[in-house]
C-alpha cells in the first residue's frame, strides 16, 4: 500500500539544502530510501535492526546500530521498530539512539493504532519525500496493546514529539526532535 507520509515530508522540509545531514535508517537498505535520503544527506547508514533481532537476538541487533559519524546522526528513521519491540527493551534502544544522535536530531517512528487485534510486520519504502509504501513481510501477529499518543511521547523522551499524523491502515507517524540538553548532548 502506498500513501502520503506527512511526517517524512515535514522532516525533509527542514533539511538543509547543502546536503549536510547524516541519516540512520534502522530498516534494511533499499534503493528508494537511499535516493530519497541522498537529497539532503552526506552519509546514510542502514542497520536491518529487526531482521538481526529475529535471527540473532537483542545484543546482535543493538550492534547493528553503527557508531556515529563525526558529527553524529541528524536523522533517525526507526520505522515500526519501537512498536514491535517488547516494552522492557525499548529504553535500551532509545539509549543507544541517544548515543549516536546529534543534539537536535529528528526521530521518525511509526506505531500501530488499528481497530483490529492483528498486525503484520511491514517494510517501509520512501517513494518520494512525501510518500511511503508499506509491504507485508511476514505472517499476521497479535497486536500488543496499542499506546496512546501521550504514552508514545513519554516513551520517546528525551526526544520530544513535534507532530503526529494518522495514516491509513491504522498507522500513526511521529516526528520527534531530541532536546538539546538530553543526556549525551
PEJOUR-V228906 format. One record per residue. N is the residue number from 1. RES is the residue in three letters. PSI is psi in degrees with one decimal (999 if undefined). D_CENTER is the distance of its C-alpha to the mean C-alpha in whole Angstrom. Layout:
# PEJOUR-V228906
n res psi d_center
N RES PSI D_CENTER
N RES PSI D_CENTER
This chain:
# PEJOUR-V228906
n res psi d_center
1 UNK 139.7 18
2 UNK 143.8 18
3 UNK -177.8 17
4 UNK 151.3 16
5 UNK 79.0 13
6 UNK -29.1 14
7 UNK -43.5 11
8 UNK -44.2 10
9 UNK -43.5 14
10 UNK -42.3 14
11 UNK -48.3 12
12 UNK -23.3 14
13 UNK -21.9 17
14 UNK 4.3 17
15 UNK 144.2 17
16 UNK 145.8 20
17 UNK -11.8 22
18 UNK 11.1 23
19 UNK 50.4 20
20 UNK 7.5 20
21 UNK 158.0 16
22 UNK 131.4 14
23 UNK 134.1 11
24 UNK 124.0 9
25 UNK 119.8 7
26 UNK -3.3 7
27 UNK 178.4 8
28 UNK 147.9 12
29 UNK 144.0 13
30 UNK 155.1 15
31 UNK -38.6 17
32 UNK -49.7 16
33 UNK -43.4 12
34 UNK -45.3 15
35 UNK -40.3 17
36 UNK -46.6 15
37 UNK -36.5 13
38 UNK -12.8 17
39 UNK -25.4 18
40 UNK -0.3 17
41 UNK 144.7 16
42 UNK -23.4 19
43 UNK 137.9 17
44 UNK 130.4 14
45 UNK 140.2 13
46 UNK 149.7 11
47 UNK -16.9 11
48 UNK 43.8 12
49 UNK -53.6 11
50 UNK -35.8 12
51 UNK -40.0 15
52 UNK -40.4 16
53 UNK -46.2 16
54 UNK -33.5 18
55 UNK -38.7 20
56 UNK -7.9 21
57 UNK 176.5 19
58 UNK -49.0 17
59 UNK -44.4 19
60 UNK -39.0 19
61 UNK -43.1 15
62 UNK -34.5 14
63 UNK -13.7 17
64 UNK -16.7 14
65 UNK 111.5 12
66 UNK 157.7 15
67 UNK 146.6 17
68 UNK 147.6 16
69 UNK 176.9 18
70 UNK 112.2 21
71 UNK 177.1 19
72 UNK 175.7 16
73 UNK 132.5 13
74 UNK -24.6 12
75 UNK 127.4 9
76 UNK 122.2 6
77 UNK 105.3 3
78 UNK -11.7 2
79 UNK -129.1 4
80 UNK 17.7 6
81 UNK -51.7 7
82 UNK -37.1 8
83 UNK -33.7 10
84 UNK -11.4 12
85 UNK 149.4 13
86 UNK 146.5 16
87 UNK -35.4 16
88 UNK -17.1 18
89 UNK -9.6 16
90 UNK -44.2 13
91 UNK -32.8 15
92 UNK -40.9 15
93 UNK -43.8 11
94 UNK -38.5 11
95 UNK -41.4 14
96 UNK -39.6 13
97 UNK -35.3 10
98 UNK -37.8 13
99 UNK -32.1 15
100 UNK -0.8 14
101 UNK 153.7 13
102 UNK 164.7 15
103 UNK -26.3 17
104 UNK 33.9 16
105 UNK 149.6 12
106 UNK 139.4 10
107 UNK 128.4 6
108 UNK 130.1 4
109 UNK 155.0 4
110 UNK 135.2 7
111 UNK 145.0 10
112 UNK 138.1 13
113 UNK 46.2 16
114 UNK 167.0 19
115 UNK -22.0 22
116 UNK 168.3 23
117 UNK 0.2 23
118 UNK 140.8 21
119 UNK 175.7 18
120 UNK 139.8 17
121 UNK 138.7 14
122 UNK 151.7 13
123 UNK 133.2 12
124 UNK 136.6 10
125 UNK 135.9 12
126 UNK 120.7 12
127 UNK -22.3 16
128 UNK 178.0 17
129 UNK -6.8 15
130 UNK 15.7 15
131 UNK 144.1 15
132 UNK 142.8 13
133 UNK 133.3 14
134 UNK 137.3 14
135 UNK 137.2 16
136 UNK 134.0 17
137 UNK 16.7 17
138 UNK 178.3 19
139 UNK 163.2 22
140 UNK 148.5 21
141 UNK 147.0 20
142 UNK 131.9 21
143 UNK 133.8 19
144 UNK 163.3 18
145 UNK 120.9 20
146 UNK 146.6 17
147 UNK 141.8 16
148 UNK 155.9 18
149 UNK -38.6 16
150 UNK -34.1 18
151 UNK -39.3 17
152 UNK -42.5 13
153 UNK -43.6 14
154 UNK -40.5 16
155 UNK -37.3 14
156 UNK -12.9 11
157 UNK 138.7 14
158 UNK 14.3 15
159 UNK 135.7 12
160 UNK 126.3 14
161 UNK 121.3 13
162 UNK -42.5 14
163 UNK 154.3 14
164 UNK 151.3 13
165 UNK 141.6 14
166 UNK 125.1 15
167 UNK 174.0 15
168 UNK 165.8 18
169 UNK 16.3 18
170 UNK 27.5 17
171 UNK 146.6 13
172 UNK 129.0 12
173 UNK 132.0 9
174 UNK 139.1 9
175 UNK 120.5 9
176 UNK 152.4 10
177 UNK 134.9 12
178 UNK 133.0 13
179 UNK 133.2 17
180 UNK -23.1 19
181 UNK 15.6 21
182 UNK 155.7 19
183 UNK 141.7 20
184 UNK -5.8 19
185 UNK 999 20
